[in-house]
Amino acid sequence: MAETLNSNATIALTTLEKIKETIKEKSVELLHLQFVDIEGILKHVTVTSEQLEDVVEGKMMFDGSSIKGFSPINKSDLYLQPDLTTFAILPWTVEGDYSEARFLCSVVNPDGTLFEGDTRNVLKKTVERAADQGYTISVGPELEFFLFKTDDNGYATQELSDKAGYFEPSPHDLGERVRLEIYRALKAMGFKIEASHHEVAEGQHEINFKYADVLTAADLATTYKWVVKTVAKKFGLHATFMPKPVFGINGSGMHVNMSFFKGDENLFFDPKDSLQLSDKAYQFIAGLIENVKSFTAVTNPLVNSYKRLVPGYEAPCYIAWSASNRSALIRIPAKRGLATRVELRCPDPSSNPYLTFAVIAAAGLNGIEKGLEAPAPINEDIFHMSEEERAFRGIDSLPGSLAASVKEMEAGEIAANTLGEHVYSEYVSMKKAEWDSYRTAVHAWEIDNYHSKF
């Protein structure tokens, strides 16, 4: 144990020395200390690079009572502890002998313990739970987004940036140049980009980056959303990760590809099985199927999320799995060996990546720990089955609204056990208030259909 602690301290010291060298070489003047609130919204405070030592020692305090869902006013002092591995120069700030950089931080209490309201800390606990059983968690998320034009004041309009379709090139794909600049910014910040393309819907795009350990993947997803919005703004566009911003076309998803490793061994791969999946892979799938309804309020957190989870737009709303069928909730991509993974297709990019990855991993772990048996795969197109056929084959549906999801969340155990008392209670309260606000509001559809008629 002492050797491990000494090794970690040496790595941290080496990393810090490299950071100091980079700050000097790149003339970094400002450091942005970033963290997320319970909804996954990025926050930051900016300090000068001269304060690096205090930053690294976790001496930067902030008012937790001003962050939604964090602390009561009588216990408001919280501190930011930067993760040195997340240090990155912000490429759009580089100009001559000037640049800025950022750290992603965990939130800690005044006594140095991890603050239980920080969702990054929630994911850390899930990582520890898996590690206690000898597992590491690998995740590759796929986040889609839309680009909308802005008005003269820079505010988002409802006009899409182009009318191109899936994989279309320029001149139809007017977002190609924007994606190129996003790619350059992400690459400069350490991302390993695998693909960039126009998605199915008009004005919809996707840039894929390489999988990583689960905590790093959540950090990357959080950074990705920030960079996409920042770069789009420079082109006079608004990037949104809202799940269903336009009626009648596909919404945006965040497919989550997950696998468990033990050392260098992918525990989901078994070359002897007919699908080359291990017992643990089947148990993981079974855990997702058994628990998905009770964590959908986390992976699909908005009223708007359930406008995407309807038949006819490629978004999965039926609880089933398959080795290839994209109408199933859970899919097993074709690659095997070290690349064997389970893809959950319902999450959307408005969700908090730290919480989303935590509940998915916890549900899969639950299946492995209980030795659950996965049902038979469904290889037919579920979207075109009749309601009677789905019922006959035992294919259940995801909750149809945020209210229904929160009710399932409260009835289950996965979310409460994974999020911890603080985040769970704040999250449920927040989502109930969100639904109540939506339920009692008068919407444009009602005006259009009822105002003149009655």
C-alpha positions in Angstrom: 0.0 0.0 0.0 2.8 2.4 0.9 4.5 1.6 -2.4 1.3 2.5 -4.3 0.9 5.8 -2.4 4.5 6.7 -3.1 4.1 5.8 -6.8 1.0 8.0 -7.1 2.8 10.9 -5.4 5.7 10.5 -7.8 3.3 10.5 -10.8 1.5 13.6 -9.5 4.8 15.4 -8.9 6.0 14.6 -12.4 2.6 15.7 -13.9 2.8 18.9 -11.9 6.3 19.7 -13.2 5.1 19.1 -16.8 2.2 21.4 -16.2 4.5 24.1 -14.9 6.7 23.8 -18.0 3.7 24.0 -20.3 2.4 27.1 -18.4 5.8 28.8 -19.0 6.2 27.7 -22.6 2.6 28.6 -23.6 2.5 31.8 -21.6 -0.6 30.7 -19.7 -2.0 33.6 -17.7 -5.4 32.3 -16.5 -6.5 29.0 -15.2 -10.2 27.9 -15.3 -11.2 25.6 -12.5 -14.1 23.6 -13.8 -16.7 21.3 -12.2 -20.3 20.3 -12.8 -23.6 20.7 -10.9 -26.1 17.9 -10.3 -27.5 18.4 -13.8 -24.1 18.2 -15.4 -23.9 21.9 -16.2 -20.3 23.1 -16.4 -19.3 25.7 -13.9 -15.9 27.4 -13.4 -13.9 30.0 -11.5 -10.9 31.7 -13.1 -7.7 32.4 -11.3 -4.2 33.6 -12.4 -1.5 31.1 -13.1 0.6 32.6 -10.3 -1.9 30.8 -7.9 -1.0 27.3 -9.3 0.5 26.1 -6.0 -2.7 27.0 -4.1 -4.8 25.5 -6.8 -3.0 22.2 -6.7 -3.2 22.1 -2.9 -7.0 22.5 -3.1 -7.1 25.9 -1.4 -9.6 27.5 -3.9 -12.9 27.9 -2.0 -16.3 28.7 -3.4 -19.9 29.2 -2.2 -21.7 25.8 -2.5 -25.0 27.3 -1.6 -25.0 29.2 -4.9 -24.8 26.0 -6.9 -28.1 24.2 -7.6 -28.5 21.1 -5.4 -25.1 21.5 -3.6 -25.1 22.9 -0.1 -27.4 24.8 2.4 -26.3 28.4 3.2 -25.1 27.4 6.7 -22.7 24.8 5.2 -21.7 26.6 2.0 -17.9 26.5 2.1 -16.6 24.0 -0.4 -13.2 23.6 -2.1 -12.0 22.6 -5.6 -9.4 19.8 -6.0 -8.1 19.8 -9.6 -7.4 16.5 -11.4 -3.9 17.2 -12.8 -4.5 14.8 -15.7 -7.3 17.1 -17.0 -5.0 20.1 -17.5 -5.4 21.4 -21.1 -4.6 24.6 -23.0 -7.7 26.2 -24.4 -6.7 26.5 -28.1 -9.2 29.3 -28.9 -7.4 31.5 -26.3 -3.9 31.2 -27.8 -2.8 34.5 -29.2 0.8 35.5 -29.4 2.4 35.3 -26.0 -0.9 34.6 -24.3 -3.1 31.6 -23.5 -5.5 30.1 -20.9 -5.8 26.6 -19.5 -8.3 24.6 -17.5 -8.5 21.8 -14.9 -11.5 19.7 -14.2 -12.0 19.4 -10.4 -13.6 17.3 -7.8 -15.4 19.1 -5.0 -14.2 18.5 -1.4 -15.4 19.5 2.0 -13.4 21.8 4.3 -12.0 18.7 6.1 -10.7 17.3 2.8 -13.2 14.6 2.4 -15.0 14.2 -0.9 -18.2 16.3 -1.1 -21.1 13.8 -1.6 -23.1 16.3 -3.7 -20.4 16.3 -6.5 -21.4 14.0 -9.3 -17.8 13.3 -10.2 -17.3 11.9 -6.8 -20.4 9.7 -7.2 -18.8 8.1 -10.3 -15.6 7.7 -8.3 -17.5 5.5 -5.8 -18.8 3.3 -8.6 -15.2 3.0 -9.9 -14.1 1.9 -6.5 -17.0 -0.6 -6.2 -15.9 -2.2 -9.5 -12.3 -2.1 -8.4 -13.1 -4.0 -5.2 -14.2 -6.9 -7.5 -11.1 -6.6 -9.7 -12.8 -4.8 -12.6 -12.0 -1.6 -14.5 -14.7 0.1 -16.5 -14.2 1.2 -20.1 -16.6 3.6 -21.8 -17.0 5.1 -25.3 -19.9 7.6 -25.5 -21.3 8.9 -28.8 -22.9 12.4 -28.4 -25.0 13.8 -31.2 -25.8 17.5 -31.4 -27.7 20.1 -33.6 -26.5 23.4 -35.0 -28.9 26.2 -35.2 -28.5 29.7 -36.6 -28.4 32.7 -34.2 -30.0 36.1 -34.6 -28.3 39.5 -34.7 -27.9 39.4 -30.9 -26.3 36.0 -30.9 -29.3 34.2 -29.5 -30.5 30.8 -30.9 -33.2 30.7 -33.5 -35.3 27.7 -34.6 -33.6 27.8 -38.0 -31.3 24.8 -38.6 -27.8 25.4 -40.0 -28.3 23.1 -43.0 -30.7 20.6 -44.7 -28.2 17.8 -45.3 -28.7 14.2 -44.3 -26.7 11.2 -43.1 -23.0 11.2 -44.2 -23.7 14.0 -46.8 -20.6 16.0 -47.7 -20.3 19.7 -48.7 -21.8 21.7 -50.2 -24.9 20.2 -48.6 -23.3 19.7 -45.2 -22.8 23.3 -44.1 -21.5 22.2 -40.7 -18.4 20.5 -42.1 -16.2 23.5 -41.5 -17.5 23.9 -37.9 -16.8 20.2 -37.2 -13.3 20.6 -38.5 -12.6 23.5 -36.1 -14.2 21.4 -33.3 -12.0 18.5 -34.2 -8.9 20.7 -34.1 -9.8 22.1 -30.7 -10.5 18.7 -29.3 -7.3 17.2 -30.7 -5.3 20.1 -29.2 -6.8 19.3 -25.9 -5.8 15.7 -26.0 -8.8 13.9 -27.5 -8.2 11.0 -29.9 -10.9 11.6 -32.6 -12.1 8.6 -34.5 -14.8 10.0 -36.8 -16.8 13.1 -37.8 -19.9 13.2 -39.9 -23.3 14.7 -40.5 -26.1 12.7 -38.8 -29.5 11.6 -40.1 -31.5 14.7 -39.2 -31.1 18.1 -40.8 -28.6 20.2 -38.9 -27.5 17.2 -36.8 -23.9 16.2 -36.3 -21.6 13.7 -34.5 -17.9 13.6 -33.6 -16.7 10.4 -32.1 -13.7 10.1 -29.8 -11.8 7.1 -28.5 -13.0 5.2 -25.5 -11.3 5.6 -22.1 -11.7 4.5 -18.5 -15.1 5.5 -17.2 -14.0 8.6 -15.2 -11.9 9.9 -18.0 -14.7 9.2 -20.5 -17.1 11.3 -18.3 -14.5 14.1 -18.2 -14.1 13.9 -22.0 -17.9 14.0 -22.6 -18.3 17.0 -20.3 -15.4 18.8 -22.1 -16.7 17.8 -25.5 -20.1 19.5 -24.9 -18.3 22.7 -23.8 -15.9 22.8 -26.7 -18.7 22.1 -29.3 -20.8 25.0 -28.0 -17.8 27.3 -27.7 -16.6 26.7 -31.3 -20.1 26.8 -32.8 -20.6 30.2 -31.2 -17.5 31.5 -33.1 -19.3 30.6 -36.4 -22.5 32.4 -35.4 -24.2 29.1 -34.5 -25.8 27.6 -31.5 -25.0 24.0 -30.7 -27.6 22.2 -28.6 -27.5 18.8 -26.9 -31.3 19.0 -26.3 -32.6 15.5 -27.1 -35.5 16.6 -29.4 -35.2 20.2 -30.5 -37.3 19.7 -33.7 -40.6 17.8 -34.1 -40.8 15.3 -36.9 -37.1 14.4 -37.3 -34.6 12.3 -35.3 -33.5 13.5 -31.9 -30.0 13.4 -30.4 -28.7 10.4 -28.5 -25.7 9.6 -26.4 -25.1 5.9 -27.0 -23.0 4.5 -24.2 -20.6 1.6 -25.1 -19.3 -0.1 -22.0 -17.0 -3.1 -21.2 -15.4 -4.4 -18.1 -11.7 -5.4 -18.0 -9.5 -7.3 -15.6 -6.0 -6.2 -16.3 -5.7 -6.4 -20.1 -8.4 -8.9 -20.5 -11.9 -7.9 -21.8 -14.3 -9.8 -19.5 -17.1 -9.5 -22.0 -15.3 -11.6 -24.7 -15.5 -15.4 -25.0 -14.4 -16.8 -28.4 -16.1 -20.1 -27.6 -19.6 -18.7 -27.3 -21.8 -18.5 -30.4 -21.9 -14.7 -30.2 -18.4 -14.6 -28.6 -19.8 -13.1 -25.4 -18.9 -14.2 -21.9 -21.2 -15.2 -19.1 -20.4 -11.8 -17.5 -21.4 -10.0 -20.7 -24.8 -11.8 -20.6 -25.2 -11.1 -16.9 -24.3 -7.4 -17.5 -27.0 -7.3 -20.2 -29.5 -8.9 -17.8 -28.6 -6.3 -15.2 -29.4 -3.5 -17.6 -32.7 -5.0 -18.7 -33.8 -5.6 -15.1 -32.9 -2.1 -13.9 -33.2 0.2 -16.9 -36.6 1.6 -16.0 -35.4 2.6 -12.6 -32.4 4.6 -13.9 -34.0 6.2 -17.1 -34.7 9.4 -15.2 -30.9 9.7 -15.0 -30.0 8.8 -18.5 -32.9 10.7 -20.0 -33.4 13.5 -17.5 -35.6 16.1 -19.3 -39.3 16.5 -20.1 -38.0 16.8 -23.7 -36.1 13.5 -23.4 -39.3 11.5 -23.8 -40.2 13.3 -27.1 -37.2 11.5 -28.5 -38.0 8.1 -27.0 -40.9 7.3 -29.3 -41.2 4.8 -32.2 -40.3 5.9 -35.7 -37.1 8.0 -35.2 -34.4 5.3 -34.5 -34.5 6.0 -30.7 -35.0 2.8 -28.8 -38.0 2.7 -26.5 -38.5 -1.1 -26.2 -36.6 -3.1 -23.6 -34.8 -5.8 -25.5 -31.2 -6.7 -26.7 -29.7 -8.0 -29.9 -26.3 -8.6 -31.4 -27.1 -6.4 -34.4 -30.6 -5.0 -34.3 -30.6 -1.2 -33.9 -34.3 -1.1 -32.9 -33.3 -2.9 -29.6 -32.4 -0.9 -26.5 -29.2 -2.8 -26.1 -26.9 -3.7 -29.0 -23.7 -5.6 -29.2 -21.5 -3.9 -31.9 -19.8 -6.3 -34.3 -16.2 -6.0 -33.1 -14.9 -8.6 -30.8 -11.7 -9.3 -28.8 -10.6 -6.3 -26.8 -13.3 -4.2 -28.5 -16.2 -6.4 -27.3 -18.7 -4.1 -25.6 -22.4 -3.6 -24.7 -24.1 -0.5 -26.2 -27.0 1.1 -24.3 -28.9 3.3 -26.8 -31.4 5.2 -24.7 -29.3 7.8 -23.0 -29.3 11.3 -24.4 -26.6 14.0 -24.4 -28.5 16.3 -22.0 -27.7 13.8 -19.2 -24.9 14.3 -16.7 -22.2 11.9 -18.0 -20.9 11.2 -14.4 -24.3 10.0 -13.2 -25.2 8.3 -16.4 -22.1 6.2 -16.5 -22.4 5.4 -12.8 -25.9 4.0 -13.0 -25.3 2.0 -16.1 -22.2 0.4 -14.6 -24.0 -0.2 -11.3 -26.9 -1.9 -13.1 -24.5 -4.1 -15.0 -22.6 -4.9 -11.8 -25.8 -5.8 -10.2 -26.5 -8.3 -13.0 -23.0 -9.9 -12.6 -23.2 -10.0 -8.8 -26.6 -11.7 -8.9 -25.7 -14.0 -11.8 -28.8 -12.8 -13.7 -29.7 -14.6 -16.9 -30.3 -12.5 -20.0 -33.5 -13.1 -22.0 -33.3 -14.3 -25.6 -32.2 -11.7 -28.1 -34.7 -10.0 -30.4 -33.3 -9.9 -33.9 -36.5 -8.7 -35.7 -37.4 -5.0 -36.2 -39.3 -4.2 -33.0 -40.5 -0.9 -34.3 -42.7 -2.7 -36.8 -44.1 -5.3 -34.4 -47.7 -4.9 -33.3 -48.5 -4.1 -29.7 -49.9 -7.7 -29.3 -46.7 -9.3 -30.7 -44.5 -7.3 -28.4 -46.7 -8.3 -25.5 -46.6 -11.9 -26.5 -42.8 -11.8 -26.7 -42.5 -10.1 -23.3 -41.0 -6.9 -24.7 -41.6 -4.1 -22.2 -41.2 -0.3 -22.8 -39.2 2.4 -21.2 -41.2 5.0 -19.2 -43.1 7.3 -21.4 -42.6 10.6 -19.5 -40.3 12.2 -17.0 -43.0 11.8 -14.3 -43.2 8.0 -15.0 -39.4 7.7 -15.0 -39.1 9.5 -11.6 -41.8 7.1 -10.2 -39.8 4.1 -11.4 -36.6 5.6 -10.0 -38.2 5.9 -6.6 -39.6 2.3 -6.8 -36.2 0.9 -7.6 -32.9 0.7 -5.7 -30.1 1.2 -8.3 -30.4 5.0 -8.4 -30.6 5.5 -4.7 -27.7 3.1 -4.0 -25.5 4.6 -6.7 -26.1 8.3 -6.4 -26.0 8.5 -2.6 -28.5 10.2 -0.3 -27.5 13.8 -1.1 -27.5 13.6 -4.9 -30.5 11.2 -5.0 -32.8 13.3 -2.9 -31.8 16.6 -4.6 -32.2 15.0 -8.0 -35.6 13.5 -7.4 -36.8 16.8 -5.9 -35.4 18.8 -8.9 -37.1 16.5 -11.5 -40.4 16.5 -9.7 -40.3 20.3 -9.8 -39.4 20.3 -13.5 -42.3 18.0 -14.3 -44.7 20.1 -12.2 -43.6 23.3 -14.0 -44.2 21.6 -17.4 -47.5 20.1 -16.3 -49.0 23.4 -15.2 -47.6 25.6 -18.0 -49.8 26.5 -21.0 -48.0 25.4 -24.2 -48.2 26.7 -27.8 -49.8 23.5 -28.9 -52.8 24.1 -26.6 -53.1 27.7 -27.9 -53.0 26.6 -31.5 -55.6 23.8 -31.0 -57.9 25.3 -28.4 -57.8 29.1 -28.3 -60.0 29.8 -31.3 -62.0 26.6 -31.1 -63.5 26.9 -27.7 
